Amino acid sequence: MFVPAAGATREDDGYLLTVVSDLKQDAAQLLVLDASGLDRIATVHLPRRVTGGIHGSWIPDTDLDTSAG
């Protein structure tokens, strides 16, 4: 998932969030990457493995100004 940074001015100003599961253990990690260079910013260790498949989230754009354009 891509999360734009506050005050973003470029397309890659933000963060990529991805989950990596360990198939040999019941564990997973949430990786937070800098979208511009894919440098790891943080790792969150999850207590359980995330099952395979496509996962996603929807974040409503309630603050978008749709009158401009």
N, C-alpha and C positions, 0 to 999 in steps of 0.2 A: 504494500500500500504506500502511496506517496502522500506525504504531509508537507504542505508548503510552510516555509519559515515566515515568521511575522515580518512584514515589510518586504516581502520577496519582490525582486525586480526582474529576475531572470527565470527562465523555465526550469532550471535545475536548482533554484534556491529552496532547499527543503531537505527532507529526510525520507529515506526508504525504510519501511518496516517489513521484516520478513521472518517467518518461523522456520527453523531447521530442526527436524526430528531425528533422533538417534534410533535407528531400527533395532539395535542390539540391546538397548536399555529402554525403560519406560521413562524417557526424559525428552525435553526439547529446549530450545533456546529461542528467544525473541531477539533478533539483531536489529539495531538501529544504525543505519548507514547514512553518511553525508551523500546526498544525491549528486553533487557536483564531481566528486572524486571517488565515491564508494569506499571512503575510509570509515572504519568502524568507530562509532561514537560510544555505543553502550551495548552490553549484553545482559539480558535478563534470563536467568535460568528458571524454566517452568517445571513444576513438580511432576507433570505427566507428559507423555508423548502425544503430539497432535496427530490425529489420523490423516492419512493421505486424502487428496482431493483438492478441490478449489475452495478456498476460503476467502471471504471478503467482507467488507463493511461499507455501509453507505452513510455518509455524513451529509446532512442537508445543508445547502448553501443559503441559509436564511438571511445572511448579511449581504448577499449580492445585490447590486444596484442594477436592476434589469431595465431601467428607463434610459440608460445611456447606450446608444448603439442603434 
